[in-house]
Amino acid sequence: MTQPAPPAPHHGPGKQDTTGPAAAPAKTAGPARAFGLRADVRNLSLLGVLAVLVAVGGITEPEAFLDTGNLQLILTQASVIGVVTVGMTFVIISGGIDLSVGAMVALASVWATTLATQEYGFAGIAFTAVVVGLAAGLVNGVLIAYGRLVPFIATLAMLASARGLALQITDGKTQIVTVRPVLDLGLPGSYVLGIPPLVLIFAAVTAAGWLLLNRTTFGRRTVAVGGNAEAARLAGIDVRRQRLYLYLLSGLCCGIAAFMLVVLSGSGQNTNGNLYELDAIAAAIIGGTLLSGGRGTIVGSVLGVLVFTTITNIFALNNLQSDVQQIAKGAIIVAAVLVQRRSLRDDGT
């Protein structure tokens, strides 16, 4: 005679079995929650650094640094590289890198300021800058996602090609913008409640980037690809298409930044965007984005941009040479990487 099956264990009306698959989310929630807490702490730390820098600027050059015009200048200068950094943050979170952002900004800015383009006015300049940025990002994405080139090599090739094309278009000369509405956008008369329009564009891009990363499937897929591309593929994510979209996003940000730089400088030059790639990567790193991918925050990257821009402004006001400024930036980057390594070690990853 067969014995009846043993009854299932009773956990009570308010309890669940924590030994089966249902317990998996509870196990995986820990690292994510820990990262969120560290991100908050890091952002608060960066805000503290900004407060210290403001205090230093106010003490060393109180009249010049705390002047409203100078504070507007800091935010405006941070806006251009800040938009580039938003795109760079997405790329790095996915486990990639984009060394061509500065060259793409240069190419988009000179293409948008040719005489032929300026004949179409404000809309023609803005449209051209964005389309050129998207086209360059598309090339990067196709080479990396479908051509299987290493991101470092593909974007390095784009860096050289875009710089060369920008030089060929300008013939080494500065292209002056004569379209009045574009120039007016950078004048105090166009400020909204004392805020420059470029800062408002930066704020809009930052908000859109934050929502895209934290509130959409696209953002979750980006983190998944950066954390483990093979696992993401097995989970049903089209990794190649996701990477293509990410480099398109980076190109779009470069196109927007190119238009902002045209407004700010009133010209297009083949030297525009020089070393933007290094500044964007550095800002993302000190903001908490891991170079190995899988983690990062838009807010942290933006705070990193503001820290670097404020340092540059303080050094300029105090007539300190640029080499000292570069040393200070390098020290900040090294400190940020060491903090990242320590946090990873604490995670056991």
C-alpha positions as CSV (number, residue, x, y, z in Angstrom):
1,M,0.0,0.0,0.0
2,T,1.4,3.4,-1.0
3,Q,2.1,6.0,1.6
4,P,0.3,9.4,1.2
5,A,2.4,12.3,0.2
6,P,3.7,14.4,3.1
7,P,1.7,17.6,3.6
8,A,3.3,20.8,2.4
9,P,4.9,22.9,5.3
10,H,2.6,25.4,6.7
11,H,4.0,28.9,7.1
12,G,1.0,30.6,8.5
13,P,-1.3,33.2,6.8
14,G,1.3,36.0,6.8
15,K,4.4,34.0,5.9
16,Q,6.0,32.9,2.6
17,D,8.5,30.2,1.8
18,T,11.8,32.0,1.5
19,T,13.7,29.0,0.2
20,G,12.3,28.8,-3.3
21,P,12.4,30.9,-6.5
22,A,10.1,33.5,-5.0
23,A,12.9,34.6,-2.7
24,A,15.2,35.5,-5.6
25,P,14.1,39.1,-5.8
26,A,14.8,39.7,-2.2
27,K,18.3,38.4,-2.7
28,T,19.0,40.6,-5.7
29,A,17.5,43.7,-4.2
30,G,20.3,44.1,-1.8
31,P,23.1,45.2,-4.1
32,A,20.8,47.6,-6.0
33,R,19.6,49.2,-2.8
34,A,23.2,49.5,-1.6
35,F,24.2,51.1,-4.8
36,G,21.4,53.6,-4.5
37,L,22.4,54.5,-1.0
38,R,26.0,54.9,-2.1
39,A,24.9,57.1,-5.0
40,D,23.0,59.3,-2.6
41,V,26.0,59.6,-0.4
42,R,28.3,60.3,-3.3
43,N,25.9,63.0,-4.6
44,L,25.8,64.6,-1.2
45,S,29.6,64.5,-1.1
46,L,29.8,66.2,-4.5
47,L,27.4,68.9,-3.3
48,G,29.7,69.3,-0.3
49,V,32.7,69.7,-2.6
50,L,30.8,72.3,-4.6
51,A,29.9,74.2,-1.4
52,V,33.6,74.2,-0.4
53,L,34.6,75.4,-3.9
54,V,32.1,78.2,-3.7
55,A,33.4,79.2,-0.3
56,V,37.0,79.2,-1.7
57,G,36.0,81.3,-4.6
58,G,34.1,83.7,-2.4
59,I,37.1,84.1,-0.1
60,T,39.8,84.4,-2.7
61,E,37.9,86.6,-5.2
62,P,34.7,87.6,-3.5
63,E,33.7,90.4,-5.8
64,A,34.5,88.6,-9.0
65,F,33.4,85.1,-8.2
66,L,30.1,85.9,-6.5
67,D,29.1,88.3,-9.2
68,T,25.9,87.3,-10.9
69,G,27.5,87.4,-14.3
70,N,30.2,85.1,-13.2
71,L,27.8,82.5,-11.8
72,Q,25.8,82.7,-15.0
73,L,29.1,82.1,-16.9
74,I,29.9,79.0,-14.8
75,L,26.5,77.5,-15.5
76,T,26.7,78.4,-19.2
77,Q,30.1,76.9,-19.6
78,A,29.0,73.8,-17.7
79,S,26.0,73.4,-20.0
80,V,27.8,72.5,-23.2
81,I,30.1,69.9,-21.7
82,G,27.2,68.8,-19.5
83,V,25.0,67.8,-22.4
84,V,27.9,65.8,-23.9
85,T,28.4,64.1,-20.4
86,V,24.8,63.0,-20.3
87,G,25.3,61.0,-23.5
88,M,28.7,59.7,-22.4
89,T,27.2,58.5,-19.1
90,F,24.8,56.2,-20.9
91,V,27.6,54.8,-23.1
92,I,29.8,54.1,-20.1
93,I,27.0,52.5,-18.1
94,S,26.5,50.1,-21.0
95,G,30.2,49.1,-20.8
96,G,31.3,51.2,-23.8
97,I,33.3,54.3,-24.3
98,D,33.2,57.2,-26.8
99,L,36.4,59.0,-27.5
100,S,34.9,60.9,-30.4
101,V,32.5,63.2,-28.7
102,G,34.8,66.3,-28.9
103,A,35.4,65.7,-32.6
104,M,31.7,65.1,-33.3
105,V,31.0,68.5,-31.6
106,A,33.6,70.1,-33.8
107,L,32.3,68.5,-37.0
108,A,28.6,69.4,-36.2
109,S,29.5,73.0,-35.3
110,V,31.4,73.7,-38.5
111,W,28.9,71.9,-40.8
112,A,26.1,74.0,-39.2
113,T,27.9,77.3,-39.7
114,T,28.8,77.0,-43.4
115,L,27.5,79.8,-45.6
116,A,25.1,77.4,-47.3
117,T,23.6,76.2,-44.0
118,Q,23.3,79.8,-42.6
119,E,21.1,80.7,-45.6
120,Y,18.4,78.6,-43.9
121,G,18.6,80.6,-40.7
122,F,18.1,79.5,-37.1
123,A,16.3,76.3,-38.0
124,G,18.9,75.3,-40.6
125,I,21.8,75.7,-38.1
126,A,20.0,73.8,-35.3
127,F,18.8,71.0,-37.6
128,T,22.2,70.5,-39.3
129,A,24.0,70.4,-36.0
130,V,21.7,67.7,-34.6
131,V,21.6,65.6,-37.8
132,V,25.4,65.6,-38.2
133,G,25.8,64.5,-34.6
134,L,23.2,61.7,-35.1
135,A,25.0,60.6,-38.3
136,A,28.3,60.4,-36.6
137,G,26.8,58.5,-33.7
138,L,25.1,56.1,-36.2
139,V,28.5,55.3,-37.8
140,N,30.0,54.6,-34.3
141,G,27.0,52.5,-33.4
142,V,27.0,50.4,-36.6
143,L,30.8,49.8,-36.4
144,I,30.6,48.7,-32.7
145,A,27.3,46.9,-32.6
146,Y,27.3,45.2,-36.0
147,G,30.9,45.5,-37.2
148,R,32.0,44.1,-33.8
149,L,34.8,46.7,-33.5
150,V,36.1,47.5,-30.0
151,P,34.5,50.8,-28.9
152,F,37.9,52.2,-28.2
153,I,39.1,51.6,-31.7
154,A,35.9,52.6,-33.5
155,T,35.5,55.9,-31.7
156,L,39.2,56.6,-31.9
157,A,38.9,56.3,-35.7
158,M,35.8,58.6,-35.6
159,L,37.8,61.1,-33.6
160,A,40.5,61.3,-36.3
161,S,38.0,61.3,-39.2
162,A,35.7,63.9,-37.8
163,R,38.5,66.2,-36.9
164,G,40.0,65.8,-40.3
165,L,36.7,66.5,-42.0
166,A,36.0,69.5,-39.8
167,L,39.4,70.9,-40.8
168,Q,38.7,70.3,-44.5
169,I,35.3,72.1,-44.3
170,T,36.8,75.2,-42.6
171,D,40.2,75.1,-44.4
172,G,41.5,76.0,-40.9
173,K,39.5,79.2,-40.8
174,T,36.9,80.4,-38.3
175,Q,33.3,80.5,-39.7
176,I,31.5,83.5,-38.3
177,V,27.8,83.2,-37.6
178,T,25.7,86.0,-39.1
179,V,22.2,84.7,-38.2
180,R,20.9,87.2,-35.7
181,P,18.4,84.9,-33.8
182,V,21.2,82.5,-33.1
183,L,23.5,85.2,-31.7
184,D,20.7,86.8,-29.7
185,L,20.1,83.5,-27.9
186,G,23.4,84.0,-26.1
187,L,22.8,87.6,-25.0
188,P,21.4,88.7,-21.6
189,G,18.2,90.0,-23.3
190,S,17.2,86.4,-24.0
191,Y,17.6,85.2,-20.4
192,V,14.5,83.8,-18.7
193,L,14.3,85.0,-15.1
194,G,18.0,85.6,-15.1
195,I,18.8,82.1,-16.4
196,P,20.6,81.8,-19.8
197,P,18.8,79.7,-22.4
198,L,21.7,77.4,-22.7
199,V,21.3,76.5,-19.1
200,L,17.7,75.7,-19.6
201,I,18.6,73.4,-22.5
202,F,21.1,71.7,-20.3
203,A,18.4,71.3,-17.6
204,A,16.0,69.8,-20.1
205,V,18.6,67.3,-21.4
206,T,19.5,66.3,-17.9
207,A,15.9,65.8,-16.9
208,A,15.2,63.7,-20.0
209,G,18.4,61.7,-19.4
210,W,17.4,61.0,-15.8
211,L,13.9,59.9,-16.8
212,L,15.3,57.7,-19.6
213,L,17.8,56.0,-17.3
214,N,15.6,55.5,-14.2
215,R,12.0,55.3,-15.5
216,T,12.1,53.5,-18.8
217,T,12.8,50.0,-20.2
218,F,15.6,51.6,-22.2
219,G,17.4,52.6,-19.1
220,R,17.0,49.1,-17.5
221,R,18.3,47.5,-20.6
222,T,21.3,49.8,-20.7
223,V,22.2,48.8,-17.1
224,A,21.7,45.2,-17.9
225,V,24.0,45.3,-21.0
226,G,26.7,47.0,-19.0
227,G,26.4,44.6,-16.1
228,N,26.5,41.4,-18.1
229,A,26.0,41.5,-21.9
230,E,25.6,37.8,-22.3
231,A,23.1,37.5,-19.5
232,A,21.2,40.4,-21.1
233,R,21.1,38.6,-24.4
234,L,19.8,35.4,-22.8
235,A,17.1,37.5,-21.1
236,G,15.9,38.5,-24.5
237,I,17.5,41.9,-24.9
238,D,18.8,42.7,-28.4
239,V,22.3,43.8,-27.2
240,R,23.5,45.0,-30.6
241,R,20.5,47.2,-31.2
242,Q,20.7,48.6,-27.7
243,R,24.4,49.5,-28.3
244,L,23.4,51.2,-31.6
245,Y,20.8,53.3,-29.9
246,L,23.3,54.3,-27.1
247,Y,25.8,55.6,-29.6
248,L,23.0,57.4,-31.5
249,L,22.1,59.0,-28.2
250,S,25.7,60.1,-27.7
251,G,25.7,61.6,-31.2
252,L,22.4,63.4,-30.5
253,C,23.9,65.0,-27.4
254,C,27.0,66.0,-29.3
255,G,24.8,67.7,-32.0
256,I,22.8,69.6,-29.3
257,A,26.1,70.6,-27.6
258,A,27.5,71.8,-31.0
259,F,24.5,74.1,-31.5
260,M,24.9,75.4,-28.0
261,L,28.6,76.1,-28.6
262,V,27.8,77.9,-31.8
263,V,25.4,80.1,-29.8
264,L,28.0,80.7,-27.1
265,S,31.0,81.5,-29.4
266,G,29.1,82.9,-32.5
267,S,31.3,80.8,-34.8
268,G,32.2,77.3,-35.9
269,Q,35.8,76.1,-35.7
270,N,37.5,72.8,-36.3
271,T,39.1,73.1,-32.8
272,N,35.7,73.2,-31.0
273,G,35.2,70.5,-28.5
274,N,38.9,70.0,-27.9
275,L,39.4,67.4,-25.1
276,Y,35.6,67.2,-24.4
277,E,35.9,63.4,-24.4
278,L,38.3,63.5,-21.4
279,D,36.3,66.1,-19.5
280,A,33.1,64.1,-20.1
281,I,34.6,60.8,-19.0
282,A,36.2,62.4,-15.9
283,A,32.9,64.0,-14.9
284,A,31.0,60.7,-15.3
285,I,33.7,58.9,-13.2
286,I,33.7,61.3,-10.3
287,G,29.9,61.2,-10.4
288,G,29.9,57.5,-9.7
289,T,29.7,55.9,-13.2
290,L,31.8,52.7,-13.3
291,L,34.1,52.4,-16.3
292,S,33.4,48.7,-16.3
293,G,29.7,49.4,-16.8
294,G,26.5,48.4,-15.1
295,R,26.3,51.4,-12.7
296,G,26.0,55.2,-13.0
297,T,23.8,58.2,-12.3
298,I,22.9,61.2,-14.4
299,V,22.8,63.5,-11.3
300,G,26.3,62.4,-10.2
301,S,27.7,63.1,-13.7
302,V,26.1,66.6,-13.8
303,L,27.5,67.4,-10.4
304,G,30.9,66.2,-11.6
305,V,30.6,68.7,-14.5
306,L,29.8,71.5,-12.1
307,V,32.8,70.6,-9.9
308,F,35.2,70.7,-12.8
309,T,33.8,73.9,-14.3
310,T,33.8,75.7,-10.9
311,I,37.5,74.7,-10.4
312,T,38.4,76.0,-13.8
313,N,36.6,79.3,-13.0
314,I,38.3,79.7,-9.6
315,F,41.8,79.0,-11.1
316,A,41.1,81.6,-13.9
317,L,40.0,84.3,-11.5
318,N,43.1,83.7,-9.3
319,N,45.4,83.8,-12.3
320,L,46.7,80.3,-11.7
321,Q,48.3,78.5,-14.6
322,S,46.5,75.8,-16.5
323,D,49.1,73.1,-15.5
324,V,48.1,73.4,-11.9
325,Q,44.5,73.1,-12.9
326,Q,45.2,69.9,-14.8
327,I,47.1,68.5,-11.9
328,A,44.1,69.2,-9.6
329,K,41.7,67.5,-12.0
330,G,44.0,64.5,-12.3
331,A,44.1,64.2,-8.5
332,I,40.3,64.3,-8.3
333,I,39.9,61.6,-11.0
334,V,42.4,59.3,-9.2
335,A,40.6,59.8,-5.9
336,A,37.3,59.0,-7.5
337,V,38.6,55.8,-9.0
338,L,40.1,54.7,-5.7
339,V,36.7,55.3,-4.0
340,Q,35.0,53.2,-6.7
341,R,37.5,50.3,-6.2
342,R,36.9,50.4,-2.5
343,S,33.1,50.3,-3.0
344,L,33.4,47.4,-5.4
345,R,35.6,45.5,-2.9
346,D,33.0,46.1,-0.2
347,D,30.4,44.6,-2.6
348,G,32.6,41.6,-3.2
349,T,32.6,42.2,-7.0
